[in-house]
């Protein structure tokens, strides 16, 4: 070496005050000169150096945001909320792909059947948001469950955040599938109120039955109702849940279940079967 970094410049470098181009020159020189590195170590405050390394480690260890999380933060969602939403199991490409494939097959079967009402599609569509809610939160299906339950957040709020995200995704996919059935007009939208009723009822039962059993019971009841309605409509009639009366009942059930869910909101912070959120 024919030259060394001046001591004043080394001290400025240690304080983070050295400006380019001297900063770049000092960086290059220090990488090759043991004598100047020794001088830098002698003038550097050990506490400040340790703090710098800690900040660097924290920066390197921080989890990188995925596409969904980045989009949520960009539209104004808080960082911690975006992280909880992005970790929702059903907000993944595998789930979206499976649901999309199932809906496409159902639409094709409905179009090929040439029936008066798209009963197969209407029967299936309400179950998809329900299944999404069942998989959104709980110790059985959520791989991030242990982290979510210790989040400093009301259990009811946490569940609603996840549920809202799942419903938006699920109802959106159902809506796109409905557009593929233009020949049925508004009749192809008859799944919407039952979907809301099933989801709200499942959530209202969650404090008692847990986040997995509650959707299972509600889904089983819906299947039994469809089987009974089908036996009564064997001569080509519309299934009872998709008639005007059935839609009215579904709306009333959705409103009633939503009210019961609100009244039971504090119970989401107590120990229930299969549901152990933070207090």
Backbone as a ProteinNet text record, in pm:
[ID]
protein_1_A
[PRIMARY]
XXXXXXXXXXXXXXXXXXXXXXXXXXXXXXXXXXXXXXXXXXXXXXXXXXXXXXXXXXXXXXXXXXXXXXXXXXXXXXXXXXXXXXXXXXXXXXXXXXXXXXXXXXXXXXXXXXXXXXXXXXXXXXXXXXXXXXXXXXXXXXXXXXXXXXXXXXXXXXXXXXXXXXXXXXXXXXXXXXXXXXXXXXXXXXXXXXXXXXXXXXXXXXXXXXXXXXXXXXXXXXXXXXXXXXXXXXXXXXXXXXXXXXXXXXXXXXXXXXXXXXXXXXXXXXXXXXXXXXX
[TERTIARY]
83.5	0	88.6	61.4	138.2	70	-55.2	-126	-223	-269.1	-366.8	-473.3	-589	-696.7	-656.5	-673.4	-637.3	-719.9	-660	-728	-860.2	-863.9	-988.9	-1096.8	-1053.4	-1150.7	-1197.3	-1105.3	-1144.7	-1246.6	-1223.7	-1320.4	-1455.5	-1453	-1578.8	-1648.2	-1569.8	-1624.5	-1692.8	-1628.2	-1685	-1815.4	-1824	-1947.5	-2053.9	-2020.8	-2116.7	-2130	-2028.8	-2035.3	-1950.3	-1876.4	-1790.1	-1874.8	-1856.4	-1939.6	-1866.5	-1942	-1878.8	-1809.2	-1705.2	-1648.2	-1547.6	-1514.6	-1417.3	-1468	-1599.1	-1658.3	-1630.2	-1648.5	-1624.9	-1477.4	-1390.2	-1246.6	-1206.9	-1264.2	-1232.8	-1283.8	-1403.2	-1456.6	-1362	-1318.1	-1229.7	-1096.2	-1042.5	-912.8	-919.5	-1023.5	-1035.4	-1048.7	-1107.4	-1120.7	-985.1	-882.9	-753.3	-643.2	-666.9	-560.2	-587.6	-509.6	-526.5	-491.3	-394.2	-352	-466	-533.4	-644.7	-765	-784	-892.9	-865.7	-739.4	-703.8	-728.5	-696	-723.4	-873.4	-950.1	-1095.7	-1150.2	-1098	-1143.9	-1109.1	-994.8	-952.4	-1033.7	-1090.5	-1165.5	-1315.7	-1358.7	-1502.2	-1553.3	-1664.7	-1728.4	-1784	-1739.4	-1787.7	-1939.1	-2000.1	-2144.8	-2215.1	-2165.6	-2226.1	-2206.3	-2088.4	-2061.4	-2155.3	-2174	-2266.5	-2408.7	-2447.7	-2582.5	-2598	-2491.7	-2496.8	-2512.3	-2436.1	-2448.8	-2588.9	-2645.3	-2780.4	-2882.2	-2867.3	-2959.7	-2944.2	-2819.1	-2796	-2857.2	-2837.5	-2895.6	-3047.3	-3106.1	-3252.6	-3302.9	-3229.8	-3269.7	-3259.5	-3153	-3133.6	-3233.1	-3274.2	-3361.9	-3509.5	-3545	-3686.4	-3748.6	-3867	-3931.3	-3963.4	-3939	-3969.3	-4119.1	-4174.4	-4317.1	-4343.8	-4448.8	-4492.5	-4579.8	-4630	-4710	-4837.4	-4910.1	-5037	-5014.1	-4913.5	-4885.5	-4844	-4762.7	-4718.4	-4836.3	-4928	-5045.2	-5134	-5150.8	-5233.3	-5173	-5041.1	-4975	-4986	-4974.2	-4979.6	-5115.5	-5222.8	-5356	-5395.1	-5301.8	-5325.5	-5352.8	-5344.6	-5365.9	-5244.3	-5267.1	-5157.5	-5066.5	-4937.4	-4839.5	-4878.7	-4917.5	-4948.7	-5074.2	-5171.5	-5293.4	-5264.4	-5181.5	-5144.6	-5071.7	-4987.2	-4914.6	-5011	-5110.1	-5208.5	-5293.6	-5328.3	-5408.6	-5327.7	-5204	-5120.8	-5093.8	-5098.1	-5072.3	-5196.7	-5311.5	-5433.7	-5416.5	-5436.9	-5408.4	-5480	-5606.2	-5682.1	-5651.4	-5573.7	-5536.1	-5404.8	-5401.5	-5283.7	-5323.6	-5225	-5255.4	-5313.5	-5269.9	-5321.8	-5472.2	-5514.7	-5657.7	-5736	-5686.7	-5755.9	-5765.1	-5656.9	-5658.1	-5758.9	-5765.8	-5860.3	-6004.4	-6032.6	-6168.8	-6206.8	-6114.4	-6142.8	-6171.3	-6091.1	-6112.7	-6247.8	-6283.2	-6412	-6527.7	-6515.6	-6622.2	-6633.2	-6519.5	-6522.7	-6593.1	-6559.8	-6623.2	-6772.6	-6810.3	-6951.8	-7027.7	-6967.4	-7030.5	-7047	-6944.1	-6953.4	-7064.2	-7074.5	-7180.6	-7317.4	-7328.2	-7456.6	-7496.4	-7399.7	-7429.8	-7469.2	-7402.4	-7428.8	-7562.4	-7612.7	-7736.6	-7861.9	-7852.6	-7966.9	-8091.5	-8073.8	-8187.4	-8240.2	-8360.8	-8423.9	-8350.7	-8299.8	-8224.7	-8091.7	-7983.5	-7850.6	-7835.4	-7912.3	-7917.4	-7780.8	-7702.9	-7572.9	-7482.2	-7478.8	-7396.4	-7447.1	-7578.2	-7636.9	-7616.1	-7614.7	-7593.9	-7449.8	-7355.6	-7213.5	-7161.6	-7204	-7145.1	-7149.9	-7258.7	-7257.9	-7158.5	-7119.4	-7029.4	-6884.2	-6847	-6708.2	-6664.7	-6742.3	-6703.2	-6703.3	-6797.8	-6803.7	-6677.2	-6633.7	-6511.1	-6390	-6389.6	-6279.5	-6270.3	-6383.9	-6386.1	-6337.9	-6378	-6335.3	-6184.1	-6122.1	-5978.3	-5898.4	-5967.1	-5897.2	-5838.5	-5894	-5848.1	-5877.3	-5780.7	-5802.1	-5676.5	-5665.9	-5544.4	-5522.7	-5624.3	-5612.9	-5556.7	-5608.7	-5576.8	-5487.3	-5469.6	-5391	-5248.9	-5148.1	-5010.5	-4953.3	-5016.1	-4968.9	-5053.5	-5131.1	-5224.9	-5155.9	-5043.4	-4976.4	-4930.9	-4892.6	-4851.1	-4970.4	-5081	-5196	-5262.5	-5261.9	-5330.5	-5255.4	-5125.7	-5050.7	-5039.7	-5103.2	-5103.9	-5181.6	-5132.6	-5200.8	-5327.2	-5425.5	-5546.5	-5664.7	-5778.9	-5902.2	-5931	-5965.8	-5991	-6099.7	-6204.6	-6314.1	-6265.1	-6185.6	-6133.3	-6044	-5960.2	-5871.9	-5951.5	-6055.1	-6138.1	-6209.5	-6258.4	-6329.5	-6237	-6111.5	-6015.4	-5995.4	-5970.9	-5951.1	-6079	-6193.9	-6320	-6351.5	-6330.4	-6357.5	-6272.4	-6145.1	-6056	-6101.8	-6138.7	-6182	-6313.3	-6405.1	-6534	-6517	-6433.8	-6410.8	-6355.2	-6257.5	-6199	-6299.5	-6369.2	-6463.3	-6582.8	-6641.7	-6756.7	-6716.1	-6592.5	-6544.3	-6534	-6478.6	-6469.1	-6607.3	-6697.9	-6834.8	-6900.5	-6873	-6930.1	-6880.3	-6751	-6696.9	-6760.3	-6781.6	-6846.3	-6990.4	-7057.4	-7195.5	-7202.5	-7101	-7099.4	-7088.4	-7040	-7029.1	-7161.3	-7265.1	-7398.4	-7500.1	-7476.3	-7566.1	-7706.7	-7720.5	-7852.5	-7954.1	-7907.7	-7999.6	-8039.4	-7978.5	-8014	-7986.7	-8078	-8061.9	-8074.4	-8132.9	-8146.7	-8010.8	-7907.8	-7773.8	-7711	-7774.6	-7725.2	-7794.1	-7878.4	-7954.5	-7865.7	-7737.1	-7644.9	-7599.1	-7610.8	-7547.7	-7605.1	-7736.4	-7796.6	-7774.1	-7790	-7755.5	-7608.6	-7518.9	-7376.9	-7355	-7418.1	-7404.7	-7468	-7581.9	-7650.1	-7565.6	-7509.1	-7427.2	-7303.1	-7237	-7114.7	-7143.7	-7247.4	-7281.7	-7322.6	-7398.6	-7440.1	-7320	-7227.5	-7107.1	-7026.5	-7011	-6935.7	-7006.6	-7139.6	-7214.8	-7201.9	-7183.8	-7169.4	-7025.1	-6930.5	-6788.8	-6751.8	-6802.3	-6764.3	-6802.6	-6909.3	-6953.4	-6890.5	-6878.4	-6836.4	-6692.8	-6633.3	-6498.9	-6499.7	-6385.2	-6379.8	-6382.6	-6373.8	-6379.3	-6513	-6557.4	-6683	-6803	-6801.9	-6915.8	-6943.1	-6843.1	-6871.2	-6913.1	-6858.3	-6896.8	-7043.8	-7091.9	-7233.1	-7322.4	-7284.3	-7365.2	-7365.3	-7248.5	-7242.5	-7325.1	-7323.5	-7405.2	-7553.7	-7593.3	-7734.2	-7776.7	-7687.1	-7718.8	-7735.3	-7649.3	-7659.4	-7789.2	-7823.5	-7948.6	-8069.4	-8063.8	-8173.7	-8188.3	-8075.9	-8081.9	-8136.7	-8096.2	-8147.4	-8298	-8345.4	-8489.8	-8563	-8505.6	-8569.9	-8571.5	-8465.8	-8460.2	-8568.2	-8592.1	-8695.7	-8834.2	-8849.7	-8980.3	-8992.1	-8880.9	-8883.3	-8841.5	-8879.7	-8839.2	-8903.2	-9007.9	-9079.3	-9034.1	-8909.1	-8855.3	-8873.6	-8923.4	-8941.4	-8810.1	-8813	-8694.5	-8674.8	-8550.8	-8522.4	-8564.7	-8623.5	-8682.2	-8586.8	-8457.2	-8370.3	-8351.2	-8384.8	-8360.4	-8489.3	-8599.4	-8724.1	-8728.7	-8829.2	-8842.7	-8855.9	-8934.4	-8950.5	-8818.3	-8749.8	-8621.7	-8519.3	-8517.7	-8424.7	-8458.6	-8586.1	-8627	-8582.6	-8601.4	-8557.9	-8406.1	-8332.3	-8186.3	-8141.8	-8208.3	-8174.5	-8201.8	-8315.6	-8350.2	-8250.7	-8210.5	-8112.3	-7978.8	-7938.4	-7812.1	-7813.5	-7924.6	-7935.4	-7937.1	-8014.9	-8023.5	-7887.4	-7819.7	-7689.3	-7586.9	-7594	-7501.4	-7524.6	-7652.1	-7682.4	-7631.6	-7651.3	-7601.5	-7448.7	-7386.8	-7240.5	-7189.3	-7255.1	-7213.7	-7231.1	-7341.3	-7365.2	-7263.2	-7213.7	-7119.3	-6973.9	-6947.3	-6811.8	-6708.8	-6748.7	-6652.1	-6618	-6699.2	-6673.4	-6560.1	-6517.5	-6406.2	-6273	-6274.8	-6154.2	-6157.2	-6243.8	-6249.9	-6219.5	-6190	-6150.9	-6273.7	-6276.8	-6385.8	-6327.8	-6411.9	-6359.7	-6288.1	-6159.5	-6084.9	-6054.9	-6085.6	-6067	-6005.9	-5880.7	-5810.3	-5740.6	-5814.3	-5751.4	-5693.3	-5616.5	-5555.7	-5656.6	-5633.6	-5725	-5692.1
-118.3	0	125.5	217.4	343	454.2	430	531.2	461.8	538.2	488.8	595.2	551.6	645.7	730.9	860.7	951.3	918.8	942	908.2	982.6	1110.4	1187	1124.4	1077.6	1013.5	879.3	807	681.1	706.4	812	844.8	884.6	962.6	1000.2	877.3	782.9	657.3	578.9	574	500.4	562.4	697.4	766.1	767.5	717.2	717.9	853.7	938	1075.3	1097.3	996.9	1012.3	1009.4	1110	1124.3	1073.2	1030.9	992	1115.2	1093.7	964.6	906.2	983.3	933.6	808	799.7	682.2	557.3	568.5	452.6	412.8	512.3	485.4	417.6	466	407.8	264.9	240.4	103.8	8.3	48	-37.7	-60	47.3	37.8	-48	-28.8	-104.9	-254.4	-292.2	-434	-499.6	-417.6	-472.6	-439.6	-344.8	-295.8	-332.9	-423.7	-465.1	-352.4	-269.4	-159.4	-58.9	-24.3	71.4	8.7	-121.7	-187.3	-186.6	-204.7	-198	-58.5	43.4	181	203.9	150.5	164.7	98.1	-20.1	-89.3	-11.7	58.7	132.5	258.7	315.8	441.6	418.1	293.8	263.9	233.5	296.1	271.2	128.3	40.3	-98.8	-109.5	-21.1	-24.6	8.8	112.9	151.8	43.6	-21.1	-128.6	-246.5	-283.9	-393.7	-360	-232.7	-191	-196.6	-160.1	-166.9	-309	-401.9	-541.9	-596.1	-553.5	-599	-549.1	-421.5	-368.1	-443.1	-475.5	-549.3	-689.3	-756.3	-890	-885.9	-783.6	-770.9	-748.5	-668.9	-641.2	-765.7	-844.1	-964.4	-1074	-1077.5	-1184.2	-1154.5	-1030.3	-995.8	-1073.4	-1132.9	-1208.7	-1119.7	-1170.5	-1095.3	-1104	-993	-990.2	-1061.5	-1142.9	-1207.1	-1113.3	-1162.8	-1079.7	-1031.7	-1126.1	-1089.2	-986.6	-1012	-920.7	-784.1	-779.6	-651.9	-572	-641.5	-572.4	-518.3	-596.2	-550.8	-427.4	-429.3	-313	-192.2	-213.4	-102.8	-32.9	-109.1	-47.3	5.9	1.9	65.9	-26.6	-158	-251.7	-247.8	-247	-243.7	-364.8	-347.1	-453.7	-584	-575.1	-697.5	-764.8	-682.9	-740.1	-806.5	-741.5	-798.8	-931.7	-940	-1064.2	-1177.2	-1146.5	-1246.9	-1292.9	-1196.2	-1231.2	-1316.1	-1276.2	-1348.3	-1491.1	-1513.8	-1647.8	-1735.8	-1682.1	-1761.6	-1877.9	-2002	-2118.3	-2117.8	-2070.8	-2080.5	-1968	-1868.7	-1762.6	-1799.6	-1916.1	-1966.7	-2017.6	-2024.9	-2064.1	-2204.8	-2294.5	-2430.9	-2433.9	-2355.4	-2350.4	-2286.2	-2171.9	-2103.8	-2194.4	-2266.1	-2355.2	-2466.7	-2526	-2635.2	-2586.7	-2471.1	-2416.6	-2378	-2313.8	-2273.4	-2395	-2501.5	-2622.7	-2685.3	-2688.7	-2746.1	-2665.6	-2533.4	-2448.3	-2463.9	-2473.2	-2490.5	-2621.6	-2728.4	-2857.2	-2851.2	-2781.4	-2770.4	-2691.1	-2582.9	-2501.8	-2583.4	-2661.7	-2744.9	-2849.1	-2911.9	-3010.6	-2944.2	-2824.7	-2753.2	-2716.5	-2664.9	-2628.9	-2751.2	-2864.4	-2985.1	-3048.8	-3023.6	-3088.6	-3025.5	-2897.2	-2826.6	-2831.4	-2812.1	-2812.4	-2671	-2661.8	-2530.5	-2442.8	-2502.8	-2427.9	-2498.6	-2422.5	-2483.8	-2540.2	-2645.9	-2698.2	-2746.2	-2811.5	-2863.5	-2749	-2644.5	-2527.8	-2457.8	-2440.6	-2371.6	-2450.3	-2582.5	-2664.7	-2658.4	-2652.1	-2654.7	-2518.2	-2412.6	-2279.7	-2232.9	-2254.3	-2208.6	-2283.3	-2406.4	-2485.9	-2439.9	-2374.9	-2334.7	-2225.3	-2117	-2020.3	-2081.6	-2172.4	-2239	-2320.9	-2394.9	-2473.4	-2382.6	-2269.3	-2174.4	-2119.9	-2086.5	-2037	-2145.6	-2270.1	-2380.2	-2397.2	-2369.9	-2388.6	-2263.2	-2154.3	-2027	-2013	-2083.8	-2063.1	-2187	-2233	-2347.7	-2430.9	-2508.5	-2585.2	-2703.4	-2745.3	-2865.2	-2833	-2726.9	-2701.6	-2580.7	-2495.8	-2373.7	-2396	-2398.6	-2421.1	-2305.3	-2188.4	-2072	-2048.7	-2149.7	-2130.4	-2086	-2149.7	-2116.5	-1970.8	-1917.1	-1777.1	-1683	-1720.7	-1631.6	-1620.7	-1729.1	-1724	-1639.8	-1618.2	-1533.9	-1391.1	-1362.5	-1224.9	-1137.3	-1015	-925.6	-866.8	-952.8	-910.6	-989.1	-923.1	-987.7	-1107.6	-1222.6	-1343.2	-1324.5	-1250.9	-1226.4	-1144.1	-1042.1	-958.6	-1039.2	-1122.9	-1206.3	-1298.9	-1361.2	-1450.8	-1374.5	-1253.1	-1173.8	-1129.4	-1097.4	-1058.9	-1173.7	-1291.5	-1408.3	-1439.9	-1435.7	-1470.6	-1375.1	-1245.7	-1146.9	-1173.2	-1201.4	-1229	-1352.3	-1456.9	-1581	-1560.3	-1486.3	-1462.5	-1380.6	-1278.9	-1197.8	-1284.5	-1369.9	-1457.9	-1561.4	-1626.9	-1731.8	-1679.7	-1571.2	-1514.6	-1458.6	-1407.8	-1357.6	-1468.6	-1583.5	-1696.5	-1747.1	-1754.3	-1795.4	-1697.2	-1568.8	-1467.5	-1482.2	-1510.1	-1532	-1654.2	-1759.3	-1878.2	-1848.4	-1763.5	-1726.3	-1656.9	-1574.4	-1504.9	-1601.9	-1723.5	-1824.5	-1894.9	-1856.9	-1916.3	-1807.3	-1730.1	-1617.3	-1659.5	-1782.4	-1826.3	-1842	-1848.5	-1867.3	-1735.2	-1626.8	-1495.9	-1486.1	-1418.7	-1398.9	-1528.3	-1631.9	-1759.9	-1818	-1783	-1835.6	-1770.2	-1664.7	-1598	-1646.1	-1746.8	-1794	-1858.3	-1879.6	-1937.6	-1836.3	-1707	-1604.8	-1600	-1590.2	-1582.3	-1710.6	-1830.4	-1950.5	-1952	-1903.1	-1900	-1812.1	-1695.6	-1605.9	-1668.4	-1735.2	-1797.5	-1911	-1995.1	-2106.6	-2055.1	-1956.3	-1903.2	-1837.3	-1753.8	-1685.6	-1785.3	-1887.4	-1989.2	-2065.8	-2099.6	-2169.9	-2087.2	-1958.9	-1872.1	-1857.3	-1849.8	-1836.8	-1961.6	-2077.7	-2203.5	-2231.4	-2157	-2182.9	-2178.2	-2080.9	-2081.3	-2209.3	-2275.8	-2399.2	-2524.1	-2526.6	-2649	-2644.2	-2528.1	-2517.5	-2482.9	-2439.3	-2389.1	-2497.4	-2623.6	-2732	-2804.5	-2838.2	-2911.6	-2826.9	-2697.8	-2611.3	-2608	-2580.8	-2586.2	-2725.5	-2830.5	-2965.7	-2992.8	-2947.8	-2966.8	-2887.8	-2763.2	-2678.3	-2734.1	-2779.2	-2837.9	-2964.5	-3047.1	-3167.8	-3135.8	-3032.4	-2991.8	-2941.4	-2865.7	-2816.3	-2932.4	-3032	-3148.2	-3224.2	-3242.2	-3311.8	-3234.1	-3101.1	-3018	-3032.6	-3035.6	-3048.9	-3185.5	-3289.7	-3424	-3429.8	-3373.3	-3370.7	-3288.5	-3170.4	-3084.5	-3150.3	-3225.8	-3293	-3400.2	-3472.2	-3576.1	-3515.5	-3390.6	-3325.3	-3253.1	-3243.6	-3170.7	-3262.2	-3387.3	-3485.1	-3458.7	-3380.7	-3356.3	-3227.3	-3187.4	-3071.3	-2939.6	-2939.8	-2814.2	-2761.7	-2637.2	-2574.4	-2622.9	-2649	-2689.9	-2579.3	-2622.7	-2527.7	-2415.4	-2438.4	-2328.8	-2219.3	-2248.3	-2151.9	-2089.7	-2116.7	-2048.5	-1914.8	-1834.7	-1705.5	-1724	-1824.1	-1851	-1895.9	-1983.6	-2032	-1920.8	-1829.3	-1715.8	-1623.4	-1607.3	-1524.6	-1586.8	-1718.4	-1789.2	-1778.9	-1794.2	-1785	-1647.2	-1543.2	-1407.2	-1389.8	-1443	-1431	-1507.5	-1625.9	-1705.2	-1632.1	-1570.7	-1497.3	-1380.9	-1306.8	-1192.4	-1240	-1344.7	-1397.5	-1450.2	-1526.2	-1581.4	-1470.7	-1365.8	-1253.5	-1185.6	-1172.1	-1113.8	-1199.3	-1330.4	-1421	-1421	-1408.7	-1402.6	-1279	-1167.4	-1043.7	-1054.3	-1114.1	-1128.4	-1222.4	-1318.5	-1417.1	-1379.1	-1254.8	-1215.9	-1233.1	-1209	-1221.5	-1366.6	-1459.3	-1600.8	-1655.2	-1577.8	-1621.4	-1606	-1546.2	-1533.2	-1628	-1728.2	-1829.3	-1964.2	-2060.2	-2192.4	-2270	-2304.7	-2382.1	-2500.6	-2600.5	-2719.8	-2685.8	-2715.9	-2694.2	-2550.8	-2459.8	-2316.5	-2254.4	-2214.5	-2164.6	-2032.9	-1925.1	-1799.2	-1733.5	-1628.3	-1557.6	-1473.5	-1449	-1367.1	-1221.8
0	0	0	-90.7	-95	-17.5	25	103.2	196.8	296.2	392.2	413	458.3	487	606.8	593.6	702.2	826.3	945	1070.1	1084	1042.4	1050.9	962.9	845.3	755.5	813.1	879.1	943	1052.6	1131.4	1237.9	1178.2	1070.5	1003.7	946.6	894.4	842.1	953	1069.4	1182.9	1229.7	1219.8	1263	1154.4	1036.3	926	861.9	875.2	825.8	702	657.7	541.3	414.4	329.5	210.3	87	-14.2	-140.9	-203	-281.7	-326.2	-227.3	-122.6	-26.3	43.8	63.8	127.6	45.6	-86.7	-172.9	-170.8	-174.3	-170.8	-39.9	73.4	203.3	212.2	159	158.3	87	-31.5	-110.4	-39.5	18.4	84.4	210.9	290.5	415.4	389.3	277.1	244.6	218.9	188.2	152.1	252.8	342.7	430.5	576.8	631.6	770.7	866.9	829.3	917.2	936.5	831.6	841.7	911.6	892	964.4	1114.8	1151.7	1292.9	1348.6	1269.2	1312.1	1326.5	1232.2	1239.7	1365.8	1399.2	1519.3	1644.7	1644.1	1763.5	1786.5	1680	1695.4	1697.1	1677.4	1673.1	1813.1	1848.2	1977.2	1977.1	2067.9	2067.9	2081	2161.4	2178.5	2048.2	1981	1853.6	1748.9	1752.8	1656.9	1679	1805.9	1836.3	1793.2	1818.6	1778.2	1627.6	1555.5	1409.8	1359.7	1420.8	1381.5	1413	1525.2	1560.9	1459.7	1418.6	1317.3	1185.4	1150.7	1026.8	1033.7	1146.9	1163.8	1155.4	1219.9	1218	1076.7	999.7	862.3	775.1	797.5	717.7	754.6	881.8	928.9	909	878.6	867	749.8	768.1	660.1	541	422.9	301.6	270.3	230	197.6	66.9	68.2	-54	-135.1	-247.5	-337.1	-269.7	-204.1	-140.2	-29.4	54.2	164.7	113.6	9.4	-46.6	-101.4	-169.6	-223.8	-112.1	-5	106.7	173.3	194.4	254.7	163.9	33.3	-62.2	-62	-37.7	-37.1	100.1	195.9	324.5	441	422.1	532.3	624.4	756	852.7	834.8	867	845.6	914.3	1044.7	1117.8	1064.2	1021.2	964.4	830.3	749.4	620	637.7	741.9	765.4	804.2	888.5	929.2	810.6	722.9	606.4	508.1	486.2	390.2	435.5	567.3	620.5	620	578.9	574.5	477.6	523.6	438.4	304.2	301.2	176.7	79.8	121.9	28.9	-40.2	-94.5	-163.4	-300.4	-388.9	-526.2	-535.2	-447.4	-452.7	-425.2	-323.6	-292	-405.8	-455.9	-564.8	-687.6	-715.9	-831.3	-816.7	-697	-673.7	-683.9	-622	-626.3	-768.9	-840.1	-977.5	-1065.8	-1050.2	-1129.3	-1097.6	-969.4	-930.1	-987.3	-984.8	-1038.3	-1189.9	-1258.2	-1403.8	-1439.3	-1369	-1396.2	-1368.1	-1260	-1226.3	-1331.8	-1380.8	-1485.4	-1612.7	-1648.4	-1769.3	-1756.6	-1639.3	-1617	-1625.4	-1568.1	-1569.5	-1711.6	-1790.4	-1928.9	-2011.4	-1985.3	-2063.6	-2029.1	-1909.3	-1865.3	-1924	-1965.8	-2025.8	-1937	-1806.3	-1714.3	-1698.6	-1638.5	-1623.5	-1523.3	-1416.7	-1315.7	-1289.7	-1265.3	-1245	-1104.4	-1072.9	-936.4	-885.5	-972.7	-928.9	-885.3	-966.7	-933.3	-807.7	-798.3	-683.4	-554	-563.8	-444.3	-396.3	-490.8	-455.5	-411.4	-478.8	-456.9	-311.2	-235.9	-96.3	-7.7	-48.3	34.3	23.5	-86.6	-106.4	-8.6	9.2	112.3	252.4	277.1	407	431.9	330	343.6	362.6	293.3	308.4	449	508.6	646	742.5	716.7	803.7	801.3	686.3	672.2	705.4	733.3	754	892.4	989.7	1127.1	1209.8	1282.7	1369.5	1383	1490.4	1518.4	1425.4	1354	1270.8	1132.6	1069	929.4	906.3	1005.1	987.9	1038.3	949.3	994.2	1074.9	1066.7	1142.7	1267	1307.9	1418.6	1547	1581.5	1706.9	1709.1	1592.6	1587.4	1594.6	1531.5	1529.9	1666.3	1743.2	1871.9	1973.9	1953.7	2046.4	1996.3	1882.6	1833.6	1931.9	1958	2053.5	1992.3	1970.9	1902	1957.1	1968.2	2012.7	1922.4	1981.5	1904.1	1799.8	1833	1739.4	1620.1	1647.9	1539.1	1447.1	1505.7	1425.6	1334.6	1388.8	1309.1	1197.8	1228.7	1128.7	1016.5	1049.9	947.2	848.6	904	819	739.8	806.8	741.1	627.3	650.2	546.2	422.8	445.6	332.8	255.3	328.3	263.5	188.3	248.5	183	55.8	61	-58.5	-170.9	-136.9	-238.1	-288.6	-193.8	-231.5	-309.3	-260.7	-330.9	-466.6	-475	-603.2	-706.6	-666.6	-759.2	-798.4	-701	-732.9	-829.9	-808	-897	-1039.7	-1055.4	-1189.5	-1255	-1175.9	-1230.5	-1271.5	-1195.6	-1228.7	-1363.8	-1394.4	-1523.5	-1640.1	-1612	-1717.8	-1743.6	-1668.5	-1687.3	-1720.9	-1826.5	-1856.4	-1895.9	-1943.6	-1988.1	-1876.4	-1751.2	-1639.1	-1572.8	-1616.1	-1561.4	-1412.5	-1341.7	-1197.8	-1118.4	-1180.6	-1110.5	-1075	-1151.4	-1123.4	-1001.2	-949.1	-828.7	-702.3	-715	-598.9	-492.5	-520.8	-422.8	-318.2	-348.1	-265.1	-123.9	-110.3	23.1	103.9	43.4	119.8	163.4	78.8	116	238.1	240.4	355.5	479.7	460.8	574.5	633.2	546.8	595.3	667.8	610.9	671.9	805.7	810.5	934.9	1042.7	1004.8	1102.1	1156.2	1067.3	1109.1	1209.1	1180.5	1271.4	1405.5	1403	1527.7	1614.2	1550	1624.3	1666.3	1612.7	1639.1	1786.7	1867.1	2009.6	2082.6	2037.6	2103.4	2042.6	1910.1	1842.5	1792	1784.1	1730.8	1583.4	1528.4	1390.6	1283.7	1321.6	1223.7	1229.6	1349.8	1363.9	1323.3	1356.5	1323.5	1173	1087.9	943.4	897.1	960.6	923.2	950.2	1066.2	1100.5	1005.8	979.1	890.6	748.9	701.1	567.4	558	661.9	662.7	660.8	737	737.6	600.1	533.2	398.4	300.3	309.1	221	244.7	372.5	404.8	352.4	363.9	313.8	162.8	90.9	-54.7	-95.7	-23.1	-54.7	-35.8	74.7	101	-3.5	-37.9	-137.3	-274.2	-306.4	-436.3	-447.7	-338.7	-341.1	-362.4	-318.9	-334.6	-467.9	-542	-669.3	-783.8	-777.5	-878.4	-1014.1	-1018.3	-1143.5	-1210.4	-1187.8	-1258.2	-1187.6	-1068.8	-996.7	-941.8	-899.8	-842	-699.1	-661.6	-524.3	-428.2	-316	-220.6	-178.3	-150	-106	-209.8	-337.2	-443.4	-497.1	-428.5	-460.2	-386.1	-415.3	-347.8	-197.3	-157.6	-14	48.4	-22.5	28.5	41.8	-54.7	-47.8	69.8	95.7	209.8	341.1	350.6	471.7	487.4	377.6	383.9	432.2	382.9	426.2	574.7	620.9	762.7	849.8	805.2	880.4	886.9	775.3	772.5	871.2	873.7	965.5	1110.5	1139	1275.3	1321.9	1235.2	1271.9	1293.4	1211.6	1229.2	1363.7	1403.2	1533.2	1647.8	1636.9	1741	1746.1	1629.9	1625.1	1697.4	1675.7	1742.4	1894.1	1936.8	2080.4	2145.2	2067.5	2122	2095.7	2054.4	2013.4	2124.9	2249.9	2360	2390.3	2345.4	2372.7	2286.2	2185.9	2102.9	2175.5	2294.1	2375.2	2493.5	2487.8	2593.5	2532.6	2615.3	2566.3	2521.9	2394.2	2339.5	2263.7	2229.8	2162.7	2032.2	2025.9	1902.2	1872.8	1963	1937	2061	2051.4	2169.5	2137.9	2108.8	2077.2	2202.7	2176.9	2289.4	2363.4	2491.7	2569.9	2551.5
[MASK]
+++++++++++++++++++++++++++++++++++++++++++++++++++++++++++++++++++++++++++++++++++++++++++++++++++++++++++++++++++++++++++++++++++++++++++++++++++++++++++++++++++++++++++++++++++++++++++++++++++++++++++++++++++++++++++++++++++++++++++++++++++++++++++++++++++++++++++++++++++++++

